[in-house]
């Protein structure tokens, strides 16, 4: 099967963005900013030199947290089921399904589709709410060409090294 047919069968829309240029993909830029904020929150207490050892745990926390915009965890939207942590392996699932792989795949497809539809509705509502919040604090610019303006250069927050500073504003 050639690649374009595979995309069509899997209902995948291929997009192209420039490598090492996150500004070309807003979702990647926003995710990088969120990961930066998580790293900043967890490394404030003098653990700056070991952040990379703890990164998998930070990502676990991120993927298992319900997002206010979607109403679901990223893990649930990706897999169609809740997290199973190592502690959960000690106890069996409440209702083990003894089904064929085809029935399981059909049920999983329906669960993921319904979760994506619900997330789409929630995202629409969140978008309206965010727009209303943005519009409340927005005023038109009264600048003309040639006016003098002041540019703000923020100082990196306390307890962060210069290597970690990334402007996420």
C-alpha positions as CSV (number, residue, x, y, z in Angstrom):
1,X,0.0,0.0,0.0
2,X,1.5,3.3,-1.0
3,X,1.6,6.2,1.5
4,X,-1.2,8.4,0.1
5,X,-3.6,5.5,0.1
6,X,-2.6,4.7,3.7
7,X,-3.4,8.3,4.7
8,X,-6.8,8.0,3.0
9,X,-7.6,4.7,4.6
10,X,-6.6,5.9,8.1
11,X,-8.4,9.3,7.6
12,X,-5.1,11.2,8.2
13,X,-4.5,14.6,6.7
14,X,-0.8,15.2,6.3
15,X,0.5,18.7,7.0
16,X,4.0,20.1,6.5
17,X,5.8,22.4,8.9
18,X,9.3,23.6,9.0
19,X,11.7,21.5,11.1
20,X,13.0,23.2,14.3
21,X,10.6,26.1,13.8
22,X,7.8,25.8,16.3
23,X,6.3,29.1,15.3
24,X,5.1,27.5,12.2
25,X,2.8,25.2,14.2
26,X,0.8,26.9,16.9
27,X,-0.2,23.7,18.6
28,X,3.4,22.7,19.0
29,X,4.3,26.2,20.3
30,X,1.5,26.1,22.8
31,X,2.4,22.6,24.0
32,X,6.1,23.6,24.4
33,X,5.0,26.6,26.4
34,X,2.9,24.4,28.7
35,X,5.7,22.0,29.2
36,X,8.0,24.9,30.0
37,X,5.5,26.2,32.6
38,X,5.4,22.7,34.1
39,X,9.2,22.5,34.3
40,X,9.4,26.0,35.8
41,X,6.8,25.1,38.5
42,X,8.6,21.9,39.5
43,X,12.1,23.2,39.3
44,X,11.6,26.3,41.4
45,X,12.8,24.6,44.6
46,X,16.4,24.2,43.5
47,X,16.1,21.2,41.3
48,X,17.2,22.9,38.1
49,X,20.0,20.5,37.4
50,X,17.9,17.3,37.5
51,X,14.8,18.4,35.5
52,X,15.6,16.0,32.7
53,X,15.4,13.0,35.1
54,X,12.0,14.0,36.2
55,X,10.6,14.9,32.8
56,X,8.7,11.6,32.3
57,X,6.9,12.2,35.5
58,X,6.0,15.8,34.5
59,X,4.6,14.5,31.2
60,X,2.7,11.8,33.1
61,X,1.1,14.5,35.2
62,X,0.3,16.6,32.1
63,X,-1.2,13.7,30.1
64,X,-3.3,12.6,33.1
65,X,-4.8,16.0,33.9
66,X,-8.2,17.0,32.6
67,X,-7.9,20.1,30.4
68,X,-10.4,22.8,30.9
69,X,-10.8,23.5,27.2
70,X,-11.6,19.9,26.2
71,X,-13.0,18.4,29.4
72,X,-10.8,15.3,28.9
73,X,-7.3,14.2,29.6
74,X,-4.9,14.0,26.6
75,X,-4.4,10.3,27.3
76,X,-8.1,9.6,27.1
77,X,-8.5,11.5,23.8
78,X,-5.5,9.6,22.3
79,X,-6.3,6.1,23.6
80,X,-10.0,6.1,24.4
81,X,-9.4,4.9,28.0
82,X,-8.3,6.2,31.3
83,X,-4.7,5.8,32.6
84,X,-3.7,2.5,34.1
85,X,-0.8,3.1,36.4
86,X,1.5,0.3,37.8
87,X,-0.5,0.3,41.0
88,X,-3.6,-0.5,39.0
89,X,-2.0,-3.8,37.8
90,X,-2.4,-5.2,41.2
91,X,-6.2,-5.2,40.9
92,X,-8.1,-6.6,37.9
93,X,-10.4,-4.5,35.8
94,X,-14.0,-4.3,37.0
95,X,-15.5,-5.7,33.9
96,X,-13.0,-7.7,31.7
97,X,-14.2,-7.9,28.1
98,X,-13.9,-11.3,26.5
99,X,-14.6,-10.1,23.0
100,X,-13.1,-10.5,19.6
101,X,-10.5,-8.0,18.3
102,X,-13.0,-6.7,15.8
103,X,-15.6,-6.0,18.4
104,X,-13.0,-4.4,20.7
105,X,-11.8,-2.2,17.8
106,X,-15.3,-1.1,16.9
107,X,-16.1,-0.2,20.5
108,X,-12.8,1.6,20.9
109,X,-13.5,3.6,17.7
110,X,-16.9,4.6,19.0
111,X,-15.5,5.6,22.4
112,X,-12.8,7.8,20.8
113,X,-15.2,9.3,18.3
114,X,-17.7,10.3,21.0
115,X,-14.9,11.7,23.2
116,X,-13.6,13.7,20.2
117,X,-17.1,15.0,19.5
118,X,-17.7,16.0,23.1
119,X,-14.2,17.6,23.2
120,X,-15.0,19.5,20.0
121,X,-18.2,20.9,21.6
122,X,-16.4,21.8,24.8
123,X,-13.6,23.5,22.8
124,X,-16.1,25.6,20.9
125,X,-17.6,26.7,24.2
126,X,-14.2,27.4,25.7
127,X,-13.2,29.4,22.6
128,X,-16.3,31.6,23.0
129,X,-15.5,32.1,26.7
130,X,-11.8,32.9,25.9
131,X,-12.9,35.4,23.2
132,X,-15.3,37.2,25.6
133,X,-12.5,37.3,28.2
134,X,-10.0,38.7,25.7
135,X,-12.5,41.3,24.3
136,X,-13.2,42.6,27.8
137,X,-9.6,43.6,28.3
138,X,-8.8,44.8,24.8
139,X,-8.7,48.4,23.6
140,X,-7.9,49.7,20.2
141,X,-4.4,51.0,19.6
142,X,-4.1,54.8,19.2
143,X,-0.6,54.6,17.7
144,X,0.3,56.3,14.5
145,X,3.3,55.7,12.3
146,X,6.3,57.5,13.8
147,X,5.0,57.6,17.4
148,X,7.5,56.7,20.1
149,X,6.6,53.6,22.0
150,X,8.2,51.6,24.9
151,X,9.1,48.0,24.3
152,X,9.0,45.7,27.3
153,X,11.9,43.3,27.9
154,X,10.9,41.0,30.7
155,X,13.5,39.7,33.2
156,X,13.6,35.9,33.6
157,X,11.8,34.8,36.8
158,X,13.7,34.1,39.9
159,X,15.3,30.7,40.3
160,X,15.5,30.0,36.6
161,X,18.7,29.7,34.7
162,X,19.2,31.7,31.5
163,X,19.4,28.4,29.5
164,X,15.8,27.6,30.5
165,X,14.4,31.0,29.8
166,X,11.9,30.9,26.9
167,X,9.5,33.8,26.2
168,X,6.1,32.2,26.6
169,X,3.9,35.2,26.7
